[in-house]
Amino acid sequence: MASARAVLRRQNAGFTLIELLIVIGIISVLAAIIFVAVDPARRFAEARNAQRWSEANAVLNAILKCTVDNNGTLPSNLNTAASGTYFMIGTGADATSCTSQATSAVLDLGASTCEGATTLAPDYMASMPVDPTGSGWTAAKSGYYIIKSTSGRITVGACAAERGEAISVTR
């Protein structure tokens, strides 16, 4: 009798097929949710956009500090620029590098002077920014633009923002 009970216990000791399928289904649903929540490509794009926001803001702050130090006069290259024209920030003369804006001219803000010999970069900011993707953006084609409006407002923005986000700062 004891051996018959032992045989019955051994036969009922495992999981049924339905139980295994339910557990596998739950694990796969949880794995899919976690993968979407931790999507690394999306996180990297968000980090690059955050850097673009920061760099656009830093350029605009440097321009405004230079303007204040210069008794209300904009940096030399920006001061002589025509109102309403889009300009590239950087060092070089490639007017086609900012594809998201109708860039008509290039402005080398890196060499733009404030108070005579003081330059915007490195005196007001460490260096001129370059788009963080690194794909084709260099010091000559920074990936950022400047707009000088007729009312004197300055807008700095990023040309290659990711995930459909428009990045620009105006003051």
Secondary structure, DSSP 8 states (H G I E B T S, - for coil): -HHHHHHHHHHTSS--HHHHHHHHHHHHHHHHHHHHHT-HHHHHHHHHHHHHHHHHHHHHHHHHHHHHHTTT---HHHHSS-TT-EEE-SSS--TTS-TTTT--EE--GGG-EETTTEEIIIIISSS----TT-SS--SSS-SEEEEE-TTS-EEEEESS-STT---EEE-
